[in-house]
């Protein structure tokens, strides 16, 4: 069986098919550039909130000028925007998705101030930034032309639509697809198989959890947490009846606990701090051991300590229970030639698939006529409706439970909720490169092209 891999995809004529043609709207927000506001009056600064970032993360204004922040929430969750001044947080009310609010901040003395979302936990997910008031500056550093009094805010990869020609927008979209097809790979990859060591009839898997720098796109690194240096962590494959042991060493600077999500385990092995075990402190080991009792399908392991940060930064991985005879046909009704694992994610790593952002995501490559099995899970904090162009796939398993033939159903868009897992099958009977992406469009496409939660099923 061929597993999920990038492969040598030579599909020049099919490049156009990868465009997310069903998108609409800019998705991303303009970038702060080099222009400056005119001196002598209040400054208006545009800020965009996403799940989970403040854009721009660094804002510069003139000391002594009143500031009005126009704050747009382009995320899916409610957010706020606040500035900490002399120990007091000046903040907007809660801003719903796609809504806008303003925040007036009196003139600041020169110095650096913290910006943040004040919703509990969102600062830990990355919604923090800085506001620098500078003596002698003419106003806010912005993306408009000199003399503008507005700062257009966005992330570092986006461009101001108003300052882009149609040709520039088209070129940005094309370059992303070219990079994807050419294999714009990073130097790291998650989901790598971890072979067990054998202790008699016990399969032993060794984990090390550590804080790392993770390359989410070519040359773009973020703070992350990883099992064995990978995001997602190594892929574990076992079969019903296997006796397994997980030996976990904590090399992080904070405690850790390992939880097996969806698996039937003894209470002592459930991995919940102070309920089933003490936390594993930095430098310590902990061993989990149990017998696999669940049916074939997708399961997940992840941190259960400070999980907003630890899972958000990458401490999760796939545990696939395979049929003991190695054949999925008896479980899902057809034998796949290609098998893939896909984690959909958000948070500190940005919008990502398997810890990577387009064009650094990997395609699923199949030959015409292949059955493709995709194990899909969401260890992020948001709903992600995953849409496959060109096909109606069949949902054959939910949360590790294979569906009976009469209960299987067809979709082209599957809403994957946080914590849920699905097994889907698709018959690759239409040649071409077919986009596979989240259909919350701000997670996938902006004026410069596609980013984030985009990959493709490439049928050769």
Secondary structure, DSSP 8 states (H G I E B T S, - for coil): -EES-------GGGGGGGS-TT--S--S-----SEE--SSS-EEEEEEEETTEEESSEEEEETT--EEEEEEE-SSS-B--EEEETTEEEE---B-TT-EEEEEE----SEEEEEE--STTTTTTT-EEEEEEETT--S-EESS-TT--EE----TT---GGG--HHHHHHHHHHHHHHHHHT---S--S--B---EEETTEEEEEEEEEEEEEEEETTEEEEEEEETTBSSEEEEEEETT-EEEEEEEE-SSS-B-EEEET----GGGS--BTTTB--B-TT-EEEEEEE--S-SEEEEEEE-SSHHHHTTTT-EEEEEEE-TTS-SHHHHSS--SEEEEEEEE-STT-SEETTB-BTSS--EEE-TTEEEEEEEEE-SSS-EEEEETT--EEEEEETTEE--GGG-EEESEEEE-TT-EEEEEEEE-S-EEEEEEESSGGGTEETTEE-BSEEEEEE-
